[in-house]
Amino acid sequence: MINEFNDAHTDELFKAILELKSVEECYKFFEDVCTMSEIKALAQRLEVAKMLRDGKKYSDIEDLTKASSATISRVNRCLQYGTGGYTLALDRLESTEKAGGK
């Protein structure tokens, strides 16, 4: 899956994101780069992933996040059979929160 979009332009995008130093800088960058709908969709998927990891039921996740069952199913598939990106990010967020947050 990663090879489908792996190119110099995507590498440059990810390098630019890694250079951002704060949540405020991320807001500025993503507001310029993405539509509000795109940002909200990404945030929603991350929240769905958190809830799935916490063992929440699809119906509860739908009610709380307003995500469609198709989105929840896709995120769940990624958690189960994907490249581990959600797990990596969520583990690091948990670790940061336990250490006192950024």
MMTF fields as JSON, N, C-alpha, C and O atoms, coordinates in Angstrom:
{
  "mmtfVersion": "1.0.0",
  "mmtfProducer": "UNKNOWN",
  "numBonds": 407,
  "numAtoms": 408,
  "numGroups": 102,
  "numChains": 1,
  "numModels": 1,
  "chainsPerModel": [1],
  "groupsPerChain": [102],
  "chainIdList": ["A"],
  "bondAtomList": [4, 2, 8, 6, 12, 10, 16, 14, 20, 18, 24, 22, 28, 26, 32, 30, 36, 34, 40, 38, 44, 42, 48, 46, 52, 50, 56, 54, 60, 58, 64, 62, 68, 66, 72, 70, 76, 74, 80, 78, 84, 82, 88, 86, 92, 90, 96, 94, 100, 98, 104, 102, 108, 106, 112, 110, 116, 114, 120, 118, 124, 122, 128, 126, 132, 130, 136, 134, 140, 138, 144, 142, 148, 146, 152, 150, 156, 154, 160, 158, 164, 162, 168, 166, 172, 170, 176, 174, 180, 178, 184, 182, 188, 186, 192, 190, 196, 194, 200, 198, 204, 202, 208, 206, 212, 210, 216, 214, 220, 218, 224, 222, 228, 226, 232, 230, 236, 234, 240, 238, 244, 242, 248, 246, 252, 250, 256, 254, 260, 258, 264, 262, 268, 266, 272, 270, 276, 274, 280, 278, 284, 282, 288, 286, 292, 290, 296, 294, 300, 298, 304, 302, 308, 306, 312, 310, 316, 314, 320, 318, 324, 322, 328, 326, 332, 330, 336, 334, 340, 338, 344, 342, 348, 346, 352, 350, 356, 354, 360, 358, 364, 362, 368, 366, 372, 370, 376, 374, 380, 378, 384, 382, 388, 386, 392, 390, 396, 394, 400, 398, 404, 402],
  "bondOrderList": [1, 1, 1, 1, 1, 1, 1, 1, 1, 1, 1, 1, 1, 1, 1, 1, 1, 1, 1, 1, 1, 1, 1, 1, 1, 1, 1, 1, 1, 1, 1, 1, 1, 1, 1, 1, 1, 1, 1, 1, 1, 1, 1, 1, 1, 1, 1, 1, 1, 1, 1, 1, 1, 1, 1, 1, 1, 1, 1, 1, 1, 1, 1, 1, 1, 1, 1, 1, 1, 1, 1, 1, 1, 1, 1, 1, 1, 1, 1, 1, 1, 1, 1, 1, 1, 1, 1, 1, 1, 1, 1, 1, 1, 1, 1, 1, 1, 1, 1, 1, 1],
  "groupList": [{"groupName": "MET", "atomNameList": ["N", "CA", "C", "O"], "elementList": ["N", "C", "C", "O"], "formalChargeList": [0, 0, 0, 0], "bondAtomList": [1, 0, 2, 1, 3, 2], "bondOrderList": [1, 1, 2], "singleLetterCode": "M", "chemCompType": "L-PEPTIDE LINKING"}, {"groupName": "ILE", "atomNameList": ["N", "CA", "C", "O"], "elementList": ["N", "C", "C", "O"], "formalChargeList": [0, 0, 0, 0], "bondAtomList": [1, 0, 2, 1, 3, 2], "bondOrderList": [1, 1, 2], "singleLetterCode": "I", "chemCompType": "L-PEPTIDE LINKING"}, {"groupName": "ASN", "atomNameList": ["N", "CA", "C", "O"], "elementList": ["N", "C", "C", "O"], "formalChargeList": [0, 0, 0, 0], "bondAtomList": [1, 0, 2, 1, 3, 2], "bondOrderList": [1, 1, 2], "singleLetterCode": "N", "chemCompType": "L-PEPTIDE LINKING"}, {"groupName": "GLU", "atomNameList": ["N", "CA", "C", "O"], "elementList": ["N", "C", "C", "O"], "formalChargeList": [0, 0, 0, 0], "bondAtomList": [1, 0, 2, 1, 3, 2], "bondOrderList": [1, 1, 2], "singleLetterCode": "E", "chemCompType": "L-PEPTIDE LINKING"}, {"groupName": "PHE", "atomNameList": ["N", "CA", "C", "O"], "elementList": ["N", "C", "C", "O"], "formalChargeList": [0, 0, 0, 0], "bondAtomList": [1, 0, 2, 1, 3, 2], "bondOrderList": [1, 1, 2], "singleLetterCode": "F", "chemCompType": "L-PEPTIDE LINKING"}, {"groupName": "ASP", "atomNameList": ["N", "CA", "C", "O"], "elementList": ["N", "C", "C", "O"], "formalChargeList": [0, 0, 0, 0], "bondAtomList": [1, 0, 2, 1, 3, 2], "bondOrderList": [1, 1, 2], "singleLetterCode": "D", "chemCompType": "L-PEPTIDE LINKING"}, {"groupName": "ALA", "atomNameList": ["N", "CA", "C", "O"], "elementList": ["N", "C", "C", "O"], "formalChargeList": [0, 0, 0, 0], "bondAtomList": [1, 0, 2, 1, 3, 2], "bondOrderList": [1, 1, 2], "singleLetterCode": "A", "chemCompType": "L-PEPTIDE LINKING"}, {"groupName": "HIS", "atomNameList": ["N", "CA", "C", "O"], "elementList": ["N", "C", "C", "O"], "formalChargeList": [0, 0, 0, 0], "bondAtomList": [1, 0, 2, 1, 3, 2], "bondOrderList": [1, 1, 2], "singleLetterCode": "H", "chemCompType": "L-PEPTIDE LINKING"}, {"groupName": "THR", "atomNameList": ["N", "CA", "C", "O"], "elementList": ["N", "C", "C", "O"], "formalChargeList": [0, 0, 0, 0], "bondAtomList": [1, 0, 2, 1, 3, 2], "bondOrderList": [1, 1, 2], "singleLetterCode": "T", "chemCompType": "L-PEPTIDE LINKING"}, {"groupName": "LEU", "atomNameList": ["N", "CA", "C", "O"], "elementList": ["N", "C", "C", "O"], "formalChargeList": [0, 0, 0, 0], "bondAtomList": [1, 0, 2, 1, 3, 2], "bondOrderList": [1, 1, 2], "singleLetterCode": "L", "chemCompType": "L-PEPTIDE LINKING"}, {"groupName": "LYS", "atomNameList": ["N", "CA", "C", "O"], "elementList": ["N", "C", "C", "O"], "formalChargeList": [0, 0, 0, 0], "bondAtomList": [1, 0, 2, 1, 3, 2], "bondOrderList": [1, 1, 2], "singleLetterCode": "K", "chemCompType": "L-PEPTIDE LINKING"}, {"groupName": "SER", "atomNameList": ["N", "CA", "C", "O"], "elementList": ["N", "C", "C", "O"], "formalChargeList": [0, 0, 0, 0], "bondAtomList": [1, 0, 2, 1, 3, 2], "bondOrderList": [1, 1, 2], "singleLetterCode": "S", "chemCompType": "L-PEPTIDE LINKING"}, {"groupName": "VAL", "atomNameList": ["N", "CA", "C", "O"], "elementList": ["N", "C", "C", "O"], "formalChargeList": [0, 0, 0, 0], "bondAtomList": [1, 0, 2, 1, 3, 2], "bondOrderList": [1, 1, 2], "singleLetterCode": "V", "chemCompType": "L-PEPTIDE LINKING"}, {"groupName": "CYS", "atomNameList": ["N", "CA", "C", "O"], "elementList": ["N", "C", "C", "O"], "formalChargeList": [0, 0, 0, 0], "bondAtomList": [1, 0, 2, 1, 3, 2], "bondOrderList": [1, 1, 2], "singleLetterCode": "C", "chemCompType": "L-PEPTIDE LINKING"}, {"groupName": "TYR", "atomNameList": ["N", "CA", "C", "O"], "elementList": ["N", "C", "C", "O"], "formalChargeList": [0, 0, 0, 0], "bondAtomList": [1, 0, 2, 1, 3, 2], "bondOrderList": [1, 1, 2], "singleLetterCode": "Y", "chemCompType": "L-PEPTIDE LINKING"}, {"groupName": "GLN", "atomNameList": ["N", "CA", "C", "O"], "elementList": ["N", "C", "C", "O"], "formalChargeList": [0, 0, 0, 0], "bondAtomList": [1, 0, 2, 1, 3, 2], "bondOrderList": [1, 1, 2], "singleLetterCode": "Q", "chemCompType": "L-PEPTIDE LINKING"}, {"groupName": "ARG", "atomNameList": ["N", "CA", "C", "O"], "elementList": ["N", "C", "C", "O"], "formalChargeList": [0, 0, 0, 0], "bondAtomList": [1, 0, 2, 1, 3, 2], "bondOrderList": [1, 1, 2], "singleLetterCode": "R", "chemCompType": "L-PEPTIDE LINKING"}, {"groupName": "GLY", "atomNameList": ["N", "CA", "C", "O"], "elementList": ["N", "C", "C", "O"], "formalChargeList": [0, 0, 0, 0], "bondAtomList": [1, 0, 2, 1, 3, 2], "bondOrderList": [1, 1, 2], "singleLetterCode": "G", "chemCompType": "PEPTIDE LINKING"}],
  "groupTypeList": [0, 1, 2, 3, 4, 2, 5, 6, 7, 8, 5, 3, 9, 4, 10, 6, 1, 9, 3, 9, 10, 11, 12, 3, 3, 13, 14, 10, 4, 4, 3, 5, 12, 13, 8, 0, 11, 3, 1, 10, 6, 9, 6, 15, 16, 9, 3, 12, 6, 10, 0, 9, 16, 5, 17, 10, 10, 14, 11, 5, 1, 3, 5, 9, 8, 10, 6, 11, 11, 6, 8, 1, 11, 16, 12, 2, 16, 13, 9, 15, 14, 17, 8, 17, 17, 14, 8, 9, 6, 9, 5, 16, 9, 3, 11, 8, 3, 10, 6, 17, 17, 10],
  "groupIdList": [1, 2, 3, 4, 5, 6, 7, 8, 9, 10, 11, 12, 13, 14, 15, 16, 17, 18, 19, 20, 21, 22, 23, 24, 25, 26, 27, 28, 29, 30, 31, 32, 33, 34, 35, 36, 37, 38, 39, 40, 41, 42, 43, 44, 45, 46, 47, 48, 49, 50, 51, 52, 53, 54, 55, 56, 57, 58, 59, 60, 61, 62, 63, 64, 65, 66, 67, 68, 69, 70, 71, 72, 73, 74, 75, 76, 77, 78, 79, 80, 81, 82, 83, 84, 85, 86, 87, 88, 89, 90, 91, 92, 93, 94, 95, 96, 97, 98, 99, 100, 101, 102],
  "secStructList": [7, 4, 4, 4, 6, 7, 1, 2, 2, 2, 2, 2, 2, 2, 2, 2, 2, 2, 2, 7, 7, 1, 2, 2, 2, 2, 2, 2, 2, 2, 2, 2, 2, 1, 7, 2, 2, 2, 2, 2, 2, 2, 2, 2, 2, 2, 2, 2, 2, 2, 2, 2, 2, 6, 6, 7, 7, 2, 2, 2, 2, 2, 2, 2, 2, 7, 7, 7, 2, 2, 2, 2, 2, 2, 2, 2, 2, 2, 2, 2, 2, 1, 7, 1, 2, 2, 2, 2, 2, 2, 2, 2, 2, 2, 2, 2, 2, 2, 6, 6, 7, 7],
  "xCoordList": [0.826, 0.0, 0.86, 0.574, 1.892, 2.734, 3.334, 3.456, 3.706, 4.339, 3.425, 3.908, 2.113, 1.175, 1.348, 1.104, 1.759, 1.916, 3.319, 3.558, 4.231, 5.614, 6.333, 6.67, 6.566, 7.318, 7.995, 7.814, 8.761, 9.532, 8.624, 8.97, 7.481, 6.569, 5.967, 5.853, 5.592, 5.024, 6.094, 5.823, 7.303, 8.415, 8.601, 8.793, 8.543, 8.706, 7.597, 7.85, 6.372, 5.246, 5.477, 5.331, 5.833, 6.034, 7.212, 7.165, 8.253, 9.389, 8.958, 9.378, 8.12, 7.617, 6.797, 6.938, 5.948, 5.139, 6.037, 5.78, 7.074, 7.988, 8.753, 9.266, 8.839, 9.516, 8.648, 9.158, 7.343, 6.449, 6.736, 6.956, 6.735, 7.197, 6.093, 6.35, 4.879, 3.824, 2.464, 2.325, 1.481, 0.112, -0.313, -0.987, 0.08, -0.257, 0.324, -0.361, 1.567, 2.176, 1.436, 1.277, 0.985, 0.214, -1.1, -1.497, -1.78, -3.013, -2.757, -3.501, -1.71, -1.397, -1.121, -1.66, -0.286, 0.085, -1.122, -1.406, -1.831, -2.932, -4.093, -4.811, -4.297, -5.352, -5.036, -5.938, -3.749, -3.345, -3.378, -3.69, -3.06, -2.885, -4.186, -4.408, -5.034, -6.24, -7.496, -7.457, -8.603, -9.893, -10.245, -9.696, -11.162, -11.6, -12.209, -12.023, -12.924, -13.528, -12.467, -12.639, -11.378, -10.291, -9.638, -9.354, -9.405, -8.801, -9.733, -9.296, -11.019, -11.994, -12.09, -12.238, -12.008, -12.076, -10.872, -11.02, -9.694, -8.495, -8.597, -8.267, -9.059, -9.21, -10.248, -10.063, -11.333, -12.379, -11.839, -12.134, -11.056, -10.487, -9.569, -9.572, -8.791, -7.913, -8.733, -8.407, -9.791, -10.664, -11.343, -11.469, -11.775, -12.378, -11.362, -11.706, -10.129, -9.078, -8.878, -8.735, -8.867, -8.72, -9.857, -9.64, -11.06, -12.225, -12.249, -12.614, -11.867, -11.798, -10.771, -11.02, -9.622, -8.6, -9.09, -8.677, -9.969, -10.531, -11.671, -12.243, -12.002, -13.027, -14.452, -15.39, -14.634, -15.984, -16.694, -16.054, -18.018, -18.835, -19.037, -19.03, -19.22, -19.443, -20.576, -20.444, -21.68, -22.834, -22.491, -22.934, -21.712, -21.291, -20.357, -20.457, -19.455, -18.515, -19.271, -18.973, -20.256, -21.078, -21.772, -21.762, -22.371, -23.099, -22.174, -22.521, -21.003, -20.1, -19.3, -19.013, -18.942, -18.081, -18.81, -18.303, -19.999, -20.774, -20.081, -20.418, -19.126, -18.475, -19.431, -20.24, -19.333, -20.168, -19.637, -18.482, -20.495, -20.053, -18.949, -18.072, -18.987, -17.931, -16.582, -15.555, -16.588, -15.343, -14.831, -13.639, -15.729, -15.32, -14.738, -13.721, -15.384, -14.913, -13.536, -12.668, -13.339, -12.048, -10.949, -9.864, -11.216, -10.226, -9.928, -8.771, -10.964, -10.762, -9.897, -9.017, -10.15, -9.335, -7.874, -6.967, -7.656, -6.282, -5.633, -4.454, -6.402, -5.866, -5.495, -4.475, -6.319, -6.111, -5.064, -4.241, -5.091, -4.278, -3.405, -2.752, -3.393, -2.652, -1.168, -0.628, -0.529, 0.925, 1.346, 2.54, 0.371, 0.694, 0.782, 1.212, 0.384, 0.471, -0.391, 0.066, -1.637, -2.504, -1.922, -1.859, -1.5, -0.954, 0.271, 0.4, 1.158, 2.359, 1.997, 2.516, 1.108, 0.724, -0.008, 0.28, -0.942, -1.711, -0.835, -0.999, 0.084, 1.009, 1.857, 2.079, 2.33, 3.161, 2.352, 2.843, 1.116, 0.25, 0.008, 0.076, -0.273, -0.494, 0.751, 0.661, 1.896, 3.155, 3.413, 3.85, 3.143, 3.33, 2.367, 2.749, 1.119, 0.128, 0.505, 0.351, 0.997, 1.418, 2.636, 2.791, 3.489, 4.693, 4.419, 5.337, 3.187, 2.865, 2.461, 2.224, 2.377, 1.905, 2.875, 3.845, 2.579, 3.381, 2.605, 3.097],
  "yCoordList": [-1.203, 0.0, 1.253, 2.188, 1.298, 2.486, 2.832, 4.012, 1.84, 2.095, 2.799, 3.389, 2.752, 3.401, 4.914, 5.53, 5.524, 6.975, 7.411, 8.593, 6.481, 6.774, 7.407, 6.725, 8.721, 9.425, 10.64, 10.911, 11.355, 12.487, 13.585, 14.212, 13.823, 14.874, 14.499, 15.337, 13.251, 12.793, 12.803, 13.19, 12.379, 12.446, 13.878, 14.109, 14.832, 16.244, 16.715, 17.453, 16.29, 16.637, 16.105, 16.844, 14.835, 14.236, 14.866, 15.032, 15.213, 15.901, 17.279, 17.698, 17.968, 19.277, 19.119, 19.917, 18.103, 17.866, 17.569, 18.051, 16.789, 16.464, 17.679, 17.654, 18.738, 19.964, 20.85, 21.761, 20.592, 21.396, 21.114, 19.965, 22.156, 22.049, 22.104, 21.809, 22.471, 22.607, 22.339, 22.299, 22.159, 21.994, 23.259, 23.177, 24.417, 25.675, 25.716, 26.129, 25.295, 25.249, 24.263, 24.514, 23.151, 22.174, 22.779, 22.596, 23.507, 24.177, 25.094, 25.068, 25.898, 26.835, 26.097, 26.455, 25.075, 24.327, 23.623, 23.777, 22.847, 22.057, 22.921, 22.539, 24.076, 24.972, 25.49, 25.708, 25.683, 26.117, 24.971, 25.186, 23.772, 22.643, 21.876, 21.375, 21.788, 20.959, 21.806, 22.93, 21.232, 21.842, 21.474, 20.527, 22.231, 21.918, 20.522, 19.806, 20.129, 18.788, 17.696, 16.67, 17.913, 16.925, 16.793, 15.685, 17.915, 17.888, 17.178, 16.336, 17.521, 16.898, 15.391, 14.613, 14.973, 13.545, 12.798, 11.696, 13.387, 12.76, 12.658, 11.628, 13.742, 13.743, 12.709, 12.011, 12.619, 11.646, 10.223, 9.401, 9.92, 8.569, 8.224, 7.091, 9.182, 8.925, 8.648, 7.75, 9.417, 9.192, 7.829, 7.132, 7.449, 6.121, 5.033, 4.054, 5.198, 4.212, 4.084, 2.979, 5.224, 5.193, 4.413, 3.574, 4.699, 4.05, 2.555, 1.752, 2.184, 0.761, 0.052, -1.05, 0.683, 0.091, -0.049, -0.957, 0.85, 0.795, -0.212, -0.391, -0.878, -1.924, -1.435, -2.18, -0.2, 0.341, -0.346, -0.781, -0.435, -1.032, -0.04, 1.173, -0.579, 0.259, 1.256, 2.433, 0.798, 1.688, 2.853, 3.98, 2.582, 3.662, 4.634, 5.847, 4.099, 4.937, 5.814, 7.0, 5.225, 6.001, 7.157, 8.292, 6.854, 7.883, 8.999, 10.177, 8.633, 9.618, 10.424, 11.599, 9.799, 10.476, 10.928, 11.748, 10.387, 10.626, 10.033, 10.391, 9.138, 8.444, 7.406, 6.828, 7.177, 6.156, 4.769, 4.613, 3.781, 2.406, 2.008, 1.218, 2.551, 2.253, 2.805, 2.142, 4.018, 4.602, 3.797, 3.506, 3.443, 2.667, 1.329, 0.884, 0.697, -0.589, -0.455, -1.305, 0.6, 0.814, 1.032, 0.464, 1.849, 2.093, 0.79, 0.491, 0.023, -1.251, -2.191, -2.868, -2.229, -3.065, -2.623, -3.455, -1.324, -0.807, -1.183, -1.533, -1.109, -1.502, -2.98, -3.365, -3.795, -5.24, -5.712, -6.572, -5.156, -5.701, -4.67, -4.987, -3.442, -2.374, -2.403, -3.422, -1.292, -1.19, -0.828, -0.751, -0.604, -0.274, 1.208, 1.608, 2.028, 3.473, 4.009, 4.823, 3.558, 4.005, 3.592, 4.395, 2.349, 1.839, 2.633, 3.002, 2.897, 3.675, 5.057, 5.489, 5.74, 7.094, 7.092, 7.919, 6.172, 6.132, 5.742, 6.283, 4.816, 4.445, 5.636, 5.859, 6.397, 7.565, 8.659, 9.319, 8.858, 9.841, 9.447, 10.289, 8.175, 7.685, 7.893, 8.322, 7.587, 7.729, 9.192, 9.498, 10.081, 11.518, 12.011, 12.79, 11.555, 11.98, 11.499, 12.231, 10.272, 9.726, 10.474, 10.6, 10.964, 11.683, 13.157, 13.898, 13.573, 14.952, 15.794, 16.993, 15.181, 15.882, 16.879, 17.276, 17.282, 18.297, 19.564, 20.554],
  "zCoordList": [0.0, 0.0, 0.0, -0.748, 0.807, 0.896, -0.464, -0.795, -1.248, -2.537, -3.526, -4.492, -3.305, -4.215, -4.254, -5.292, -3.155, -3.144, -2.758, -2.511, -2.707, -2.341, -3.524, -4.492, -3.443, -4.483, -3.852, -2.665, -4.635, -4.112, -3.549, -2.548, -4.172, -3.695, -2.34, -1.445, -2.205, -0.935, 0.151, 1.288, -0.195, 0.762, 1.259, 2.453, 0.34, 0.696, 1.622, 2.574, 1.347, 2.215, 3.621, 4.595, 3.738, 5.058, 5.789, 7.008, 5.071, 5.692, 6.223, 7.301, 5.451, 5.895, 7.177, 8.103, 7.235, 8.431, 9.626, 10.729, 9.417, 10.514, 11.027, 12.145, 10.231, 10.658, 11.545, 12.196, 11.576, 12.408, 13.874, 14.258, 14.69, 16.079, 17.127, 18.294, 16.746, 17.746, 17.101, 15.878, 17.955, 17.472, 16.718, 15.691, 17.23, 16.557, 15.143, 14.207, 14.981, 13.648, 12.749, 11.555, 13.308, 12.526, 12.052, 10.901, 12.954, 12.552, 11.36, 10.38, 11.444, 10.359, 9.052, 8.005, 9.117, 7.916, 7.304, 6.117, 8.129, 7.587, 7.131, 6.206, 7.754, 7.29, 5.883, 5.074, 5.606, 4.266, 3.251, 2.079, 3.695, 2.781, 2.524, 1.421, 3.537, 3.451, 3.609, 4.11, 3.169, 3.486, 4.923, 5.487, 5.504, 6.857, 6.906, 7.889, 5.875, 5.82, 5.837, 6.495, 5.12, 5.103, 6.475, 6.93, 7.125, 8.46, 9.437, 10.221, 9.386, 10.279, 10.02, 10.962, 8.756, 8.426, 9.002, 9.53, 8.903, 9.475, 10.987, 11.574, 11.616, 13.072, 13.504, 14.501, 12.749, 13.062, 12.978, 13.846, 11.952, 11.803, 12.964, 13.445, 13.412, 14.555, 15.808, 16.583, 16.003, 17.161, 17.067, 18.073, 15.89, 15.686, 16.037, 16.699, 15.601, 15.901, 17.407, 17.929, 18.106, 19.571, 20.209, 21.084, 19.764, 20.355, 20.05, 20.909, 18.846, 18.509, 19.388, 19.876, 19.588, 20.462, 21.888, 22.61, 22.293, 23.641, 23.756, 24.832, 22.63, 22.654, 22.519, 22.805, 22.092, 21.926, 20.751, 19.793, 20.844, 19.792, 18.65, 18.859, 17.427, 16.257, 16.497, 16.162, 17.069, 17.261, 18.194, 17.972, 19.224, 20.129, 19.413, 19.594, 18.607, 17.86, 16.864, 16.726, 16.166, 15.233, 15.953, 15.477, 17.101, 17.86, 18.336, 18.243, 18.845, 19.443, 18.421, 18.645, 17.304, 16.326, 15.067, 14.302, 14.862, 13.634, 12.406, 11.277, 12.613, 11.5, 10.931, 11.657, 9.644, 9.017, 9.38, 9.779, 9.235, 9.508, 8.534, 8.882, 7.312, 6.333, 6.796, 6.654, 7.35, 7.869, 9.051, 9.144, 9.944, 11.111, 10.68, 11.212, 9.724, 9.214, 8.565, 8.764, 7.797, 7.138, 8.164, 8.039, 9.176, 10.225, 10.961, 11.259, 11.251, 11.934, 11.1, 11.631, 9.797, 8.894, 8.933, 8.944, 8.953, 9.033, 10.364, 10.408, 11.442, 12.746, 12.762, 13.334, 12.138, 12.16, 11.153, 11.47, 9.947, 8.85, 8.14, 7.146, 8.645, 7.973, 8.285, 8.716, 8.065, 8.225, 9.64, 9.931, 10.529, 11.918, 12.198, 13.28, 11.248, 11.42, 12.547, 13.35, 12.611, 13.706, 15.046, 15.977, 15.144, 16.402, 16.823, 17.991, 15.898, 16.18, 16.715, 17.744, 16.014, 16.42, 17.765, 18.63, 17.939, 19.182, 20.373, 21.467, 20.167, 21.247, 21.666, 22.857, 20.693, 21.012, 21.684, 22.6, 21.241, 21.907, 23.357, 24.253, 23.588, 24.947, 25.804, 26.954, 25.238, 25.953, 26.312, 27.422, 25.377, 25.609, 26.682, 27.555, 26.615, 27.609, 29.004, 29.982, 29.094, 30.392, 30.949, 32.163, 30.057, 30.468, 30.776, 31.127, 30.65, 30.98, 29.802, 29.949, 28.611, 27.422, 26.869, 27.514, 25.627, 24.943, 24.861, 24.32]
}
